[in-house]
Structures are given as structure tokens and as C-alpha cells.
Amino acid sequence: MIFLEKLIHILYFVMAGLILLSLLKSLFKRKKNNSIVFDIMYAYCIIPFLLRILYIK
């Protein structure tokens, strides 16, 4: 049971990292919607994933 919990924990962080990389990639490769509002929106979406990867709750 402890092994399964550790496995789920690791998979959670891998998924958070993949979503973070996806958001970062789409942040720098935008062709339209280049305003500051969209930059703030991307930052607001990226910060929770970054905090989870750094073990900050």
C-alpha cells in the first residue's frame, strides 16, 4: 500500500511537470493574443504547478 502511495505521488509530480512544460511552451510560442493580460493569465496558471514541483503548498 505504501508503494502504491509513493507511485501515485511520483506520477502526480510528473503530470504537474508535463503540464508546466506545456504551458511554458505555449507561453513563448504564441502568435496571437500577445497582450499583458494573457501574460498574467499564463503566469497565474503556471505558478501552482511550479509550487507543487518545488514542494511548496
C-alpha positions in Angstrom: 0.0 0.0 0.0 2.9 2.4 0.8 4.5 1.6 -2.6 1.2 2.4 -4.4 1.0 5.7 -2.5 4.6 6.6 -3.5 3.9 5.7 -7.1 0.8 7.9 -7.2 2.8 10.7 -5.6 5.5 10.4 -8.2 3.0 10.2 -11.1 1.3 13.3 -9.8 4.5 15.3 -9.9 5.4 14.0 -13.3 2.0 15.1 -14.6 2.4 18.5 -12.9 5.8 18.9 -14.6 4.4 18.0 -18.0 1.5 20.4 -17.7 4.0 23.1 -16.6 6.2 22.4 -19.6 3.2 22.5 -21.9 2.1 25.9 -20.5 5.6 27.3 -20.8 5.9 26.2 -24.4 2.6 27.7 -25.3 3.6 30.9 -23.5 6.6 31.5 -25.7 5.2 30.3 -29.0 2.1 32.5 -29.1 1.3 34.0 -32.5 -1.8 36.0 -31.3 -3.0 37.3 -28.0 0.3 39.0 -27.1 -1.1 41.4 -24.6 -0.1 41.8 -20.9 -3.4 40.3 -19.8 -2.6 37.0 -21.4 0.9 37.0 -19.9 -0.7 37.5 -16.4 -3.2 34.7 -17.2 -0.3 32.3 -18.2 1.6 33.2 -15.1 -1.4 32.6 -12.9 -1.8 29.2 -14.4 1.9 28.3 -14.3 2.6 29.3 -10.6 0.6 26.5 -8.9 2.3 23.8 -10.9 5.7 25.3 -10.2 4.9 25.5 -6.5 3.9 21.8 -6.4 7.1 20.7 -8.1 9.1 22.7 -5.6 7.1 21.1 -2.7 5.6 24.4 -1.6 2.0 24.1 -0.7 
